[in-house]
Amino acid sequence: MTSSIASRYALRSLLRHKRRTFLSVVGIGVGCGVCLFLVSYVRGESEMMMRAAAQSGTGHLRIAPRQWLETRNDDLRLADWGTGMAMAEKLDGVACATPHARTDALLAMGTRTVGVTLTGVDPEREPHLNRLIRKVTLGTYLTSGETGIVVIGKGIAERLDVGLDDDILVTASGQDGQIQGAMLRVVGIVATGSRALDTQVCHVLLEDVSRITDRRGPAEISILLDTPKRYRETADLLQQHVGGESVVLTWEELIPELAAAVEVDKTWTRLMVGVVVLVVFLGIASAQLAAVLERRREFAVLSAIGMKGGQLIRIMLTESLLLGLFG
């Protein structure tokens, strides 16, 4: 009964001072809106950066040799990559899994040279993982079984001054430390719109990387997920099925600088939300304090007719709660 009286009295008080109530509600609403915008913006930005990195060939998860995380040596190879591929493809939520092999190489055309990371791929699976090569600007993408061909980025093509069907020389370090070379024919040129990305695309078949470096098999298996938010759970589940010589890495471990940037954005957002909440809180507290000081005579009359101090406090708290709900 007492609570009902306090609620009705609080509502009547708010309706009696419509201007003050309106300004308080607007202040709370604007504060909540700013907080929601900041949180949504940073979450969307973080997801966009993670999606862009994952769909540019990195993937959300990667099965790699256990020593890779410490050394980041691309010369390492998976001991039993076939089992890892099979287990990854069986898991729910996995969009695609594709093998890679990388090696540092030097491309040359006449007297012009460019240092690149030569990436061996499976041409049937790679377009499902890497959005950069889904639409080759000039020519075509790699074809299974056709060795000795390469797809390069526009930036590399411009620096070497080569076009379609031109032959370029690639040299890399072999397994025994000797420099080995091969001729590759340009069958496709990719223009992503980013000059930095255009100098990173250099794809050949896995067989060509094995032939040039004398290192057999893939060095990693990149995995793209349908539900990126569950990447940690999927990584833990996959780790239980891969061999002891392999490890499942998340995108945070693969690209630590991106993970650090996302964490900085989240921390900054928490700080800004805290400041906005504090400003809103002080504004509403100031309005409520002014309301209390203006109604001293009213409260004195209520006390004189028998209303206790606890009931007066309940009225003010009810008014604040109603303001917050409306806001």
Backbone torsions as a table, in degrees:
resi	resn	phi	psi	omega
1	MET	NA	-44.6	179.8
2	THR	-63.7	-41.8	179.0
3	SER	-63.0	-39.5	179.1
4	SER	-63.4	-42.4	179.3
5	ILE	-64.4	-42.8	-179.7
6	ALA	-63.6	-40.6	-179.8
7	SER	-65.4	-44.5	-179.5
8	ARG	-66.4	-38.8	179.4
9	TYR	-67.6	-40.3	178.8
10	ALA	-63.7	-42.1	179.3
11	LEU	-64.8	-39.7	178.9
12	ARG	-64.8	-38.1	179.4
13	SER	-65.2	-40.2	178.7
14	LEU	-65.3	-41.5	179.9
15	LEU	-70.0	-25.7	-179.3
16	ARG	-73.7	-33.2	178.4
17	HIS	-110.2	72.4	-171.9
18	LYS	-65.0	-39.6	-177.9
19	ARG	-64.1	-48.3	179.9
20	ARG	-63.6	-40.4	178.6
21	THR	-63.5	-42.8	-179.2
22	PHE	-62.8	-45.4	-179.4
23	LEU	-64.6	-37.8	178.6
24	SER	-66.0	-44.0	179.8
25	VAL	-63.8	-42.3	178.8
26	VAL	-63.0	-41.0	179.2
27	GLY	-61.3	-44.6	178.5
28	ILE	-65.6	-42.8	-179.3
29	GLY	-62.5	-43.3	179.1
30	VAL	-65.1	-41.7	178.4
31	GLY	-61.2	-45.8	178.3
32	CYS	-64.4	-39.1	179.3
33	GLY	-63.5	-42.0	178.7
34	VAL	-63.6	-42.6	179.0
35	CYS	-62.7	-45.0	179.2
36	LEU	-63.3	-39.2	179.3
37	PHE	-64.1	-45.0	-179.0
38	LEU	-62.6	-46.6	-179.1
39	VAL	-63.7	-44.9	-179.1
40	SER	-65.3	-39.7	-179.1
41	TYR	-63.2	-47.0	-177.5
42	VAL	-69.4	-39.6	176.9
43	ARG	-62.8	-43.1	178.2
44	GLY	-64.6	-40.5	178.5
45	GLU	-63.6	-42.5	-180.0
46	SER	-63.9	-45.1	179.3
47	GLU	-65.2	-36.1	179.4
48	MET	-66.3	-43.2	179.3
49	MET	-64.9	-41.8	179.7
50	MET	-65.2	-41.5	-179.6
51	ARG	-65.6	-42.0	-179.6
52	ALA	-62.8	-42.4	179.7
53	ALA	-68.1	-43.3	-177.0
54	ALA	-65.9	-38.5	-176.5
55	GLN	-89.7	10.8	176.1
56	SER	-107.4	21.2	175.7
57	GLY	110.8	-14.1	-177.9
58	THR	-81.3	-42.4	-176.2
59	GLY	81.7	167.1	176.1
60	HIS	-79.8	-31.1	-179.8
61	LEU	-133.0	159.8	176.5
62	ARG	-146.4	131.5	170.8
63	ILE	-93.0	120.5	-175.6
64	ALA	-137.3	162.9	173.2
65	PRO	-58.3	145.9	-173.6
66	ARG	-59.4	-30.8	-177.5
67	GLN	-80.0	-9.3	-172.8
68	TRP	-64.1	-39.9	-175.9
69	LEU	-62.3	-33.2	-179.5
70	GLU	-81.5	-40.3	-174.3
71	THR	-100.1	-26.9	-173.0
72	ARG	50.9	42.1	-179.4
73	ASN	-92.9	113.3	-177.9
74	ASP	-73.6	-6.7	178.1
75	ASP	-79.0	-12.9	178.2
76	LEU	-69.1	151.6	-179.5
77	ARG	-130.6	148.9	177.5
78	LEU	-71.9	136.7	-178.4
79	ALA	-72.5	-44.0	-177.3
80	ASP	-134.8	73.2	-174.3
81	TRP	-73.2	-25.3	179.5
82	GLY	-63.4	-40.7	177.9
83	THR	-64.9	-41.8	178.5
84	GLY	-61.9	-41.7	178.1
85	MET	-62.8	-44.7	-178.1
86	ALA	-63.8	-42.6	-179.3
87	MET	-67.9	-39.1	-179.5
88	ALA	-64.5	-41.2	-177.8
89	GLU	-71.1	-20.9	179.9
90	LYS	-82.4	-21.0	-175.8
91	LEU	-71.8	141.1	175.0
92	ASP	-68.4	141.6	178.0
93	GLY	90.7	-3.5	178.4
94	VAL	-88.9	118.9	-179.5
95	ALA	-78.4	-43.5	178.0
96	CYS	-163.1	157.5	175.9
97	ALA	-138.9	132.8	-176.7
98	THR	-143.5	142.6	-179.3
99	PRO	-83.8	151.9	176.3
100	HIS	-136.4	154.3	168.8
101	ALA	-141.6	129.4	-176.1
102	ARG	-122.7	152.6	174.4
103	THR	-158.1	144.8	175.5
104	ASP	-73.6	133.6	-176.1
105	ALA	-143.9	168.8	178.2
106	LEU	-124.0	122.4	175.9
107	LEU	-96.4	139.4	-177.7
108	ALA	-138.3	141.4	173.9
109	MET	-140.4	103.7	-173.7
110	GLY	67.8	-123.9	178.7
111	THR	-96.4	2.8	-178.1
112	ARG	-97.1	134.1	-178.8
113	THR	-133.8	152.3	177.3
114	VAL	-142.5	130.7	174.1
115	GLY	-84.5	131.3	-175.8
116	VAL	-139.6	167.6	167.2
117	THR	-101.1	107.8	-179.0
118	LEU	-76.7	120.2	-175.8
119	THR	-110.3	118.1	174.2
120	GLY	-86.7	131.2	-173.2
121	VAL	-133.8	166.6	168.2
122	ASP	-96.0	110.2	-171.9
123	PRO	-63.8	-20.5	178.8
124	GLU	-80.4	-31.9	-176.1
125	ARG	-95.6	-31.3	-172.0
126	GLU	-57.6	-42.8	180.0
127	PRO	-60.3	-24.2	178.2
128	HIS	-74.0	-23.4	-178.6
129	LEU	-98.7	-40.1	-171.6
130	ASN	-106.8	107.8	-178.2
131	ARG	-72.4	-17.5	-176.6
132	LEU	-68.2	-27.1	-174.5
133	ILE	-110.0	12.9	179.4
134	ARG	-69.2	-30.0	177.5
135	LYS	-126.0	98.8	177.9
136	VAL	-75.0	126.1	-175.5
137	THR	-63.9	-47.8	179.0
138	LEU	-124.7	135.0	178.1
139	GLY	80.3	-148.4	-177.2
140	THR	-133.2	171.4	176.8
141	TYR	-86.2	178.9	-177.9
142	LEU	-63.1	153.4	178.7
143	THR	-121.8	135.0	180.0
144	SER	-59.4	135.5	177.4
145	GLY	86.1	-13.0	-179.8
146	GLU	-99.4	92.0	-178.0
147	THR	-80.9	167.6	177.7
148	GLY	78.5	20.1	178.8
149	ILE	-123.2	159.8	-176.4
150	VAL	-146.5	147.3	171.5
151	VAL	-116.1	126.6	-176.0
152	ILE	-124.2	163.2	176.2
153	GLY	-79.4	160.7	-177.7
154	LYS	-61.4	-36.5	-179.9
155	GLY	-62.8	-41.1	177.6
156	ILE	-66.4	-43.0	-179.6
157	ALA	-60.8	-39.6	-179.7
158	GLU	-69.0	-38.8	-178.9
159	ARG	-70.0	-32.6	177.4
160	LEU	-89.0	-13.8	-177.1
161	ASP	58.1	53.8	179.5
162	VAL	-122.8	161.9	176.6
163	GLY	-134.2	-167.7	-179.6
164	LEU	-62.3	143.0	177.5
165	ASP	70.0	6.6	173.3
166	ASP	-79.3	146.7	177.6
167	ASP	-98.5	131.3	178.3
168	ILE	-123.0	152.6	-179.9
169	LEU	-95.0	129.8	175.6
170	VAL	-115.7	132.3	176.6
171	THR	-125.2	140.7	-179.7
172	ALA	-150.9	165.8	179.4
173	SER	-83.8	128.5	179.3
174	GLY	-81.9	-179.7	-177.2
175	GLN	-64.3	-30.7	-179.6
176	ASP	-90.8	7.5	179.0
177	GLY	88.3	-5.3	179.2
178	GLN	-81.5	146.0	177.7
179	ILE	-77.6	127.0	179.7
180	GLN	-122.9	152.9	-177.7
181	GLY	-136.7	165.7	177.9
182	ALA	-159.6	157.3	177.0
183	MET	-98.5	133.8	179.8
184	LEU	-124.9	139.8	179.9
185	ARG	-100.2	130.0	-179.0
186	VAL	-75.7	117.7	178.9
187	VAL	-111.1	-11.9	-179.2
188	GLY	-156.1	146.6	177.1
189	ILE	-127.7	128.3	-176.1
190	VAL	-107.1	129.1	174.2
191	ALA	-117.2	108.2	-176.7
192	THR	-88.9	-16.2	-174.0
193	GLY	95.9	-10.5	177.1
194	SER	-114.3	123.3	-177.8
195	ARG	-64.4	-36.1	179.7
196	ALA	-64.3	-44.4	-179.9
197	LEU	-69.9	-32.3	-178.6
198	ASP	-67.6	-16.7	177.6
199	THR	-97.5	4.1	-177.8
200	GLN	-109.8	-18.0	-176.6
201	VAL	-80.1	115.8	175.5
202	CYS	-153.7	90.4	-172.5
203	HIS	-108.5	135.7	172.4
204	VAL	-135.0	174.3	176.4
205	LEU	-72.2	153.8	175.9
206	LEU	-56.3	-36.4	-179.6
207	GLU	-62.6	-34.1	179.9
208	ASP	-70.2	-39.0	177.0
209	VAL	-63.7	-42.6	177.7
210	SER	-62.0	-39.6	-178.5
211	ARG	-68.6	-38.7	-176.5
212	ILE	-76.0	-38.9	-173.8
213	THR	-99.9	-11.5	-175.5
214	ASP	63.7	23.6	176.1
215	ARG	-112.6	118.3	-172.8
216	ARG	-88.7	143.5	173.3
217	GLY	86.0	167.7	179.5
218	PRO	-74.0	156.6	175.9
219	ALA	-96.7	-16.1	-176.4
220	GLU	-161.7	162.5	172.6
221	ILE	-126.3	112.9	179.9
222	SER	-90.3	137.5	-173.5
223	ILE	-126.0	129.0	176.2
224	LEU	-107.8	134.3	-175.1
225	LEU	-105.9	149.0	172.5
226	ASP	-74.2	-32.8	-179.1
227	THR	-119.4	85.3	-175.3
228	PRO	-59.6	-27.8	-177.1
229	LYS	-65.5	-17.6	-178.9
230	ARG	-101.8	25.5	-174.6
231	TYR	-66.0	-32.1	-179.7
232	ARG	-69.8	-43.5	179.0
233	GLU	-63.6	-41.8	178.9
234	THR	-64.9	-38.5	178.8
235	ALA	-63.7	-43.1	179.2
236	ASP	-64.3	-40.7	-180.0
237	LEU	-67.0	-41.2	-179.0
238	LEU	-69.6	-33.7	-179.0
239	GLN	-62.6	-28.6	180.0
240	GLN	-69.6	-18.5	-174.4
241	HIS	-107.5	-18.4	179.8
242	VAL	-82.3	162.3	-177.8
243	GLY	-68.4	164.4	-178.6
244	GLY	-66.5	-19.9	179.7
245	GLU	-86.1	-1.2	-179.6
246	SER	-119.1	158.1	179.4
247	VAL	-137.9	145.6	178.1
248	VAL	-98.4	119.2	-177.4
249	LEU	-107.9	143.8	176.0
250	THR	-92.2	168.1	-179.2
251	TRP	-62.6	-27.3	178.5
252	GLU	-65.8	-35.5	177.9
253	GLU	-79.1	-30.0	179.8
254	LEU	-74.8	-38.4	-178.7
255	ILE	-126.3	73.6	-175.7
256	PRO	-62.0	-31.1	179.9
257	GLU	-66.7	-36.0	176.6
258	LEU	-69.2	-41.2	177.4
259	ALA	-61.9	-39.0	178.7
260	ALA	-66.0	-39.8	179.1
261	ALA	-64.4	-40.3	178.0
262	VAL	-63.6	-41.6	-179.4
263	GLU	-66.9	-37.7	176.8
264	VAL	-63.2	-42.2	177.9
265	ASP	-61.4	-41.9	179.8
266	LYS	-64.9	-42.3	179.2
267	THR	-63.6	-43.5	178.0
268	TRP	-62.4	-38.8	178.7
269	THR	-64.9	-43.6	177.8
270	ARG	-58.5	-41.0	179.1
271	LEU	-63.7	-45.9	-179.2
272	MET	-65.7	-40.7	177.9
273	VAL	-63.2	-40.3	178.0
274	GLY	-61.3	-40.9	179.1
275	VAL	-65.2	-43.8	-179.8
276	VAL	-63.5	-44.7	179.0
277	VAL	-61.5	-40.7	179.6
278	LEU	-64.2	-42.6	178.8
279	VAL	-62.7	-44.5	178.3
280	VAL	-63.0	-42.8	179.9
281	PHE	-61.3	-45.4	180.0
282	LEU	-65.6	-37.3	178.5
283	GLY	-64.1	-45.0	179.6
284	ILE	-68.8	-38.1	178.4
285	ALA	-63.5	-39.4	177.8
286	SER	-64.0	-42.1	179.1
287	ALA	-64.7	-41.2	179.6
288	GLN	-67.9	-37.2	177.6
289	LEU	-64.3	-42.0	177.1
290	ALA	-62.3	-39.3	179.3
291	ALA	-64.4	-38.3	179.0
292	VAL	-66.6	-45.1	-178.5
293	LEU	-65.1	-34.6	179.1
294	GLU	-70.3	-23.9	-172.3
295	ARG	-109.8	29.3	179.7
296	ARG	-63.4	-42.6	178.9
297	ARG	-64.8	-39.3	178.9
298	GLU	-61.3	-43.5	179.5
299	PHE	-68.4	-33.2	177.8
300	ALA	-64.4	-41.7	177.8
301	VAL	-63.9	-42.7	179.1
302	LEU	-62.7	-38.1	177.1
303	SER	-67.3	-36.9	-178.6
304	ALA	-66.6	-31.2	-178.7
305	ILE	-90.2	6.0	171.2
306	GLY	113.6	1.5	179.0
307	MET	-77.7	131.8	-176.8
308	LYS	-83.1	165.0	-178.5
309	GLY	-62.6	-36.8	179.1
310	GLY	-63.3	-35.1	178.5
311	GLN	-70.2	-36.1	176.9
312	LEU	-64.8	-41.4	177.6
313	ILE	-63.9	-39.1	179.0
314	ARG	-63.6	-36.1	177.8
315	ILE	-62.9	-45.8	-179.1
316	MET	-65.9	-40.0	178.4
317	LEU	-65.7	-37.4	178.3
318	THR	-65.5	-40.5	176.7
319	GLU	-60.8	-44.6	179.9
320	SER	-63.0	-40.6	179.6
321	LEU	-64.1	-42.4	179.1
322	LEU	-64.9	-40.4	176.9
323	LEU	-60.9	-43.9	179.3
324	GLY	-63.3	-42.1	-179.9
325	LEU	-65.5	-44.1	178.9
326	PHE	-64.8	-40.3	179.6
327	GLY	-63.1	NA	NA
